[in-house]
Amino acid sequence: MLTDNDVRGPDEMQGLRGQIDGVDEEIVRLLDRRARLARRVGDLKRSQGLDTYVPARERVVLDRVERLSAGDFPRRGLEAVFREIISCSISLEAPLKVAYLGPETTFTHEAARRSFGTSVELEPQTTVADVFARVERGEAEHGVVPVENSMEGAVTHTLDELMNSPLKICGEVYLPISQNLLSREEHLEKIGTVCSHPMALAQAASWLRSELPGTKLEEVESTGEAAHRAAEGPGVAAVGSILAADAYGLNVLARNIQDARTNATRFIVLARKWAGRTGKDKTSVVFSVKDRPGVLKDALSAFSDEGINLTRIESRPSRKRAWTYVFFADFQGHPEEERVQRALEALEEHCPYVSLIGAYPEVAPEFA
């Protein structure tokens, strides 16, 4: 015998689905309207010689969307949806090429997709230097490269290129690094070789020693190349991302095998000029100091005297003279701010060389 609930259930479900269909129709209409507006914006940018991708404007849009939300839709999901909407809008305004440290399915590829969405043309490059060169020659509008890992430290190749390149940092993205064991095999006992990028193998070293003792470890150029080898060879596993597993049709034999659960990599977005001011920004600078006692303390006081927070400082050999160094520093603020201008003027009093290498919207770090 049917009850009232039995009758009401299907009717209510059908009614809710009908309402969802109505919302979807309205979303599509609004997206089409937004696309028409984006094309008009693109026409104006071209007529005025303006850049297609404007990081400061993108950050303002994403922050505003978050404030408009009532909280029912998950925050990270909301940003991902609008990141893709912005990506599609950019592609309607003008073609945009982005070079990144490849190959495909690496974490840098994932960072590039997170920065620009999937509607722009992403071009993998073999080395960090290749990414810089492609943007410098104007063959790509932007580049994406790793700059530091929370566990392994700075990516020295990137710092060296920044020191000698005219390019500027216009954006940053933090990507939680989840290392996984990937293979065409279905069981751990069939794995004889594990390959990956040296950093990925180091990040998963404890798990590999515990779960696959005696297994041969092989270093390759990237996690993407490791996934390719795992797909081709029997008994081979790769340490890499879920994105790589999906791309190569691999089984995920173990998830999150990295030693540290708070492992993340910071990537930077390169351009021919830095980003405009948003009110919540970060600036990157490289400088050298004079050879006298206490000079580094005096140089850094230029920031503390203005109440400017240094978020990172890193030293590298200058490569111009033995045992001389340059310092890379990131600090909160934008070169258009008066306090930042005063701090940089004070810094120059203690330093024979000061160069601003970027200004960009500040992004909060994420962890897996």
C-alpha positions as CSV (number, residue, x, y, z in Angstrom):
1,M,0.0,0.0,0.0
2,L,1.4,3.4,-1.0
3,T,1.9,6.1,1.7
4,D,1.8,9.9,1.3
5,N,5.6,9.9,1.6
6,D,5.9,7.4,-1.3
7,V,3.9,9.7,-3.6
8,R,5.5,12.9,-2.4
9,G,9.1,11.7,-2.8
10,P,9.2,11.3,-6.6
11,D,7.1,14.5,-7.1
12,E,9.4,16.5,-4.8
13,M,12.5,15.2,-6.6
14,Q,11.1,16.1,-10.0
15,G,10.2,19.6,-8.8
16,L,13.7,20.2,-7.4
17,R,15.3,18.9,-10.6
18,G,13.1,21.3,-12.5
19,Q,14.2,24.2,-10.4
20,I,17.9,23.2,-11.0
21,D,17.2,23.0,-14.8
22,G,15.8,26.6,-14.6
23,V,18.9,27.8,-12.7
24,D,21.2,26.1,-15.2
25,E,19.3,27.9,-18.1
26,E,19.8,31.2,-16.3
27,I,23.5,30.5,-15.7
28,V,24.0,29.8,-19.4
29,R,22.3,33.0,-20.4
30,L,24.4,35.0,-18.0
31,L,27.6,33.3,-19.2
32,D,26.7,34.2,-22.8
33,R,26.1,37.8,-21.7
34,R,29.5,37.8,-19.9
35,A,31.2,36.5,-23.0
36,R,29.8,39.3,-25.1
37,L,31.1,41.9,-22.6
38,A,34.5,40.1,-22.5
39,R,34.7,40.5,-26.3
40,R,34.0,44.2,-26.0
41,V,36.7,44.5,-23.3
42,G,39.1,42.7,-25.6
43,D,38.4,45.2,-28.4
44,L,39.1,48.1,-26.1
45,K,42.3,46.5,-24.8
46,R,43.6,46.0,-28.4
47,S,42.7,49.6,-29.4
48,Q,44.5,51.0,-26.3
49,G,47.5,48.6,-26.5
50,L,46.7,47.0,-23.1
51,D,47.6,43.5,-21.9
52,T,45.0,40.8,-22.2
53,Y,45.8,39.2,-18.8
54,V,45.7,41.6,-15.9
55,P,46.5,39.8,-12.6
56,A,45.4,42.6,-10.4
57,R,42.0,42.7,-12.0
58,E,41.6,39.0,-11.8
59,R,42.4,39.0,-8.1
60,V,39.8,41.8,-7.5
61,V,37.2,39.7,-9.4
62,L,37.9,36.6,-7.4
63,D,37.9,38.4,-4.1
64,R,34.6,40.1,-5.0
65,V,33.0,36.9,-6.0
66,E,34.0,35.4,-2.6
67,R,32.4,38.3,-0.8
68,L,29.2,38.0,-2.8
69,S,28.8,34.3,-1.9
70,A,26.3,33.3,0.8
71,G,28.5,30.4,1.6
72,D,26.4,27.5,0.3
73,F,28.8,26.9,-2.6
74,P,32.2,25.7,-1.4
75,R,34.8,28.5,-1.5
76,R,37.5,26.6,-3.3
77,G,34.9,25.3,-5.8
78,L,33.6,28.9,-6.4
79,E,37.1,30.1,-7.2
80,A,37.8,27.2,-9.5
81,V,34.5,27.9,-11.4
82,F,35.3,31.6,-11.8
83,R,38.9,30.9,-12.6
84,E,37.7,28.9,-15.6
85,I,35.1,31.6,-16.5
86,I,38.0,34.2,-16.5
87,S,40.1,31.8,-18.6
88,C,37.4,31.5,-21.2
89,S,36.8,35.3,-21.2
90,I,40.6,35.8,-21.8
91,S,40.5,33.4,-24.7
92,L,37.6,35.4,-26.2
93,E,39.5,38.7,-25.8
94,A,42.7,37.5,-27.6
95,P,44.8,34.3,-27.9
96,L,47.1,33.9,-24.9
97,K,50.1,31.6,-24.8
98,V,51.6,30.5,-21.6
99,A,55.0,28.6,-21.4
100,Y,55.6,26.4,-18.4
101,L,58.2,23.9,-17.2
102,G,56.9,20.7,-18.7
103,P,56.2,18.1,-19.7
104,E,52.4,17.8,-19.3
105,T,50.9,16.4,-16.1
106,T,53.8,17.8,-13.9
107,F,53.0,19.9,-10.9
108,T,54.0,23.0,-12.9
109,H,51.5,22.1,-15.5
110,E,48.9,21.8,-12.8
111,A,50.0,25.2,-11.4
112,A,49.7,26.8,-14.8
113,R,46.2,25.4,-15.2
114,R,45.3,26.8,-11.7
115,S,46.7,30.2,-12.7
116,F,45.2,30.5,-16.2
117,G,42.5,27.8,-16.5
118,T,42.3,25.4,-19.4
119,S,41.1,27.8,-22.2
120,V,44.5,29.4,-22.8
121,E,47.3,27.8,-24.9
122,L,49.7,26.1,-22.4
123,E,53.1,25.3,-23.9
124,P,55.4,22.9,-22.1
125,Q,59.1,23.6,-22.1
126,T,62.1,21.4,-21.3
127,T,64.0,23.7,-18.9
128,V,63.4,26.8,-16.7
129,A,65.7,28.7,-19.0
130,D,63.5,27.7,-22.0
131,V,60.5,29.2,-20.3
132,F,62.3,32.5,-19.7
133,A,63.6,32.6,-23.2
134,R,60.2,32.0,-24.8
135,V,58.6,34.9,-22.9
136,E,61.6,37.2,-23.4
137,R,61.4,36.6,-27.2
138,G,57.6,37.4,-27.2
139,E,56.7,33.8,-28.3
140,A,54.6,33.5,-25.2
141,E,52.9,36.2,-23.1
142,H,53.6,34.5,-19.8
143,G,55.6,31.8,-18.1
144,V,55.1,29.6,-15.1
145,V,58.0,28.1,-13.2
146,P,58.6,26.7,-9.6
147,V,60.5,29.0,-7.3
148,E,60.5,27.2,-3.9
149,N,59.3,24.1,-2.1
150,S,58.3,24.2,1.6
151,M,60.5,21.2,2.3
152,E,63.3,21.3,-0.2
153,G,63.8,25.0,-0.4
154,A,64.6,27.3,-3.3
155,V,64.6,26.2,-7.0
156,T,68.1,27.7,-7.8
157,H,67.7,27.5,-11.6
158,T,64.7,29.9,-11.3
159,L,66.6,32.3,-9.0
160,D,69.6,32.4,-11.4
161,E,67.3,33.2,-14.3
162,L,65.5,35.9,-12.4
163,M,68.8,37.6,-11.6
164,N,69.7,38.0,-15.3
165,S,66.4,38.3,-17.1
166,P,64.4,41.4,-17.9
167,L,61.2,39.6,-17.1
168,K,59.1,40.4,-14.0
169,I,57.0,38.3,-11.6
170,C,53.4,39.3,-12.0
171,G,51.7,36.5,-10.1
172,E,52.2,33.5,-7.7
173,V,50.4,30.3,-6.9
174,Y,50.8,27.8,-4.1
175,L,50.1,24.2,-5.0
176,P,49.8,21.5,-2.3
177,I,52.0,18.6,-3.4
178,S,50.4,15.2,-3.1
179,Q,52.8,12.5,-4.2
180,N,51.2,9.2,-5.2
181,L,52.5,5.8,-6.4
182,L,51.3,5.2,-10.0
183,S,51.6,2.1,-12.1
184,R,50.0,0.0,-14.8
185,E,50.4,-2.9,-12.3
186,E,47.6,-3.5,-9.8
187,H,49.7,-4.7,-6.8
188,L,52.7,-3.4,-4.9
189,E,54.5,-6.8,-5.0
190,K,54.9,-6.5,-8.8
191,I,56.8,-3.3,-8.6
192,G,60.5,-3.6,-9.3
193,T,61.5,-0.1,-10.2
194,V,60.2,3.3,-9.0
195,C,61.1,6.4,-11.0
196,S,60.5,10.1,-10.7
197,H,62.1,13.5,-10.5
198,P,64.8,13.6,-7.7
199,M,62.8,16.0,-5.6
200,A,59.7,13.7,-5.7
201,L,61.7,10.7,-4.8
202,A,63.2,12.6,-1.9
203,Q,59.8,13.7,-0.7
204,A,58.6,10.1,-0.6
205,A,61.8,8.5,0.6
206,S,60.5,7.3,4.0
207,W,57.4,5.6,2.5
208,L,59.5,4.0,-0.3
209,R,62.0,2.6,2.2
210,S,59.2,1.2,4.4
211,E,56.8,-0.2,1.8
212,L,59.1,-1.0,-1.1
213,P,62.5,-1.9,0.5
214,G,65.1,-3.0,-2.1
215,T,63.2,-1.6,-5.0
216,K,65.3,0.1,-7.6
217,L,64.9,4.0,-7.6
218,E,65.5,5.7,-10.9
219,E,65.8,9.5,-11.3
220,V,64.2,11.0,-14.4
221,E,63.6,14.6,-15.7
222,S,60.1,15.1,-14.4
223,T,57.1,13.4,-12.7
224,G,55.4,13.5,-16.1
225,E,58.2,11.5,-17.7
226,A,58.1,9.1,-14.8
227,A,54.3,8.5,-15.4
228,H,55.1,7.9,-19.1
229,R,57.7,5.3,-18.2
230,A,55.3,3.6,-15.8
231,A,52.7,3.4,-18.5
232,E,55.1,1.8,-20.9
233,G,57.0,-0.6,-18.7
234,P,55.9,-3.7,-16.7
235,G,56.9,-3.6,-13.1
236,V,57.5,0.1,-13.2
237,A,55.9,2.7,-10.9
238,A,56.1,6.4,-10.8
239,V,55.9,8.9,-8.0
240,G,53.7,11.7,-9.2
241,S,50.3,13.5,-9.3
242,I,46.7,12.2,-9.8
243,L,46.7,14.4,-12.9
244,A,49.4,12.2,-14.3
245,A,47.6,9.0,-13.4
246,D,44.5,10.2,-15.2
247,A,46.4,11.3,-18.3
248,Y,48.3,8.0,-18.7
249,G,45.6,5.6,-17.4
250,L,47.6,4.4,-14.4
251,N,46.4,2.8,-11.2
252,V,46.9,4.7,-8.0
253,L,48.5,2.1,-5.8
254,A,49.1,4.5,-2.8
255,R,48.1,8.1,-2.2
256,N,49.8,10.9,-0.3
257,I,53.1,9.0,0.2
258,Q,55.1,12.2,0.7
259,D,56.9,12.3,4.1
260,A,55.4,15.8,5.1
261,R,51.7,16.4,5.0
262,T,52.2,20.1,4.7
263,N,54.3,19.9,1.5
264,A,53.6,22.7,-1.0
265,T,55.4,24.3,-3.9
266,R,55.3,28.0,-4.8
267,F,55.2,28.9,-8.5
268,I,55.6,32.3,-10.1
269,V,54.0,33.8,-13.2
270,L,56.4,35.6,-15.5
271,A,55.6,38.6,-17.7
272,R,57.4,41.6,-19.3
273,K,56.0,43.8,-16.5
274,W,54.7,43.4,-13.0
275,A,51.1,43.6,-11.8
276,G,49.2,46.7,-10.7
277,R,48.4,47.4,-7.1
278,T,45.4,45.6,-5.5
279,G,45.9,46.6,-1.8
280,K,47.1,43.2,-0.8
281,D,50.3,42.7,-2.7
282,K,53.8,41.3,-2.6
283,T,57.0,42.7,-4.1
284,S,60.2,40.8,-5.0
285,V,63.6,42.4,-5.0
286,V,67.2,41.3,-5.6
287,F,70.1,43.2,-4.1
288,S,73.8,42.9,-3.2
289,V,75.5,44.5,-0.2
290,K,78.7,46.3,0.4
291,D,81.6,44.5,2.1
292,R,81.6,45.8,5.6
293,P,80.5,44.5,9.1
294,G,76.7,44.8,9.8
295,V,75.8,45.8,6.3
296,L,73.1,43.2,5.9
297,K,71.5,44.2,9.2
298,D,71.5,47.9,8.0
299,A,70.1,47.0,4.6
300,L,67.2,45.0,6.1
301,S,66.4,47.8,8.6
302,A,65.2,49.7,5.5
303,F,62.1,47.5,5.6
304,S,61.6,47.2,9.4
305,D,61.9,51.0,9.8
306,E,58.8,51.3,7.5
307,G,56.9,48.5,9.2
308,I,57.2,46.3,6.1
309,N,57.1,42.5,6.6
310,L,59.7,40.5,4.8
311,T,58.2,37.1,3.9
312,R,61.3,35.5,2.5
313,I,65.0,36.1,2.0
314,E,67.4,33.8,0.1
315,S,71.1,34.2,-0.8
316,R,72.8,33.0,-4.0
317,P,76.3,33.3,-5.4
318,S,76.6,36.4,-7.6
319,R,78.5,34.4,-10.3
320,K,80.5,37.6,-10.9
321,R,83.2,37.2,-8.3
322,A,84.1,34.4,-6.0
323,W,82.5,34.4,-2.5
324,T,80.2,37.3,-3.3
325,Y,76.4,36.9,-3.0
326,V,73.1,38.5,-3.9
327,F,70.0,38.4,-1.9
328,F,66.4,37.7,-3.0
329,A,63.7,39.0,-0.8
330,D,59.9,39.1,-0.9
331,F,58.0,41.6,1.2
332,Q,54.4,42.7,1.6
333,G,53.5,45.8,-0.2
334,H,53.6,47.3,-3.7
335,P,56.2,49.7,-5.4
336,E,53.4,52.3,-5.8
337,E,53.1,52.7,-2.0
338,E,55.0,55.6,-0.5
339,R,56.4,53.5,2.4
340,V,57.7,50.9,-0.1
341,Q,59.4,53.7,-2.1
342,R,61.0,55.1,1.0
343,A,62.2,51.6,2.0
344,L,63.7,51.0,-1.4
345,E,65.5,54.3,-1.4
346,A,67.0,53.5,2.1
347,L,68.0,50.0,0.8
348,E,69.9,51.6,-2.1
349,E,72.0,53.6,0.4
350,H,73.5,50.3,1.7
351,C,73.5,48.3,-1.6
352,P,75.5,48.8,-4.8
353,Y,72.9,46.9,-6.7
354,V,69.1,46.8,-6.2
355,S,66.6,45.5,-8.8
356,L,62.8,45.1,-8.5
357,I,62.0,41.7,-10.1
358,G,58.3,41.7,-9.5
359,A,55.1,42.9,-7.9
360,Y,51.9,40.9,-7.8
361,P,48.8,40.0,-5.8
362,E,49.6,38.1,-2.6
363,V,48.2,34.6,-2.4
364,A,47.7,32.7,0.9
365,P,49.7,29.4,1.0
366,E,47.7,26.1,0.7
367,F,48.6,22.7,2.1
368,A,47.4,19.3,1.1
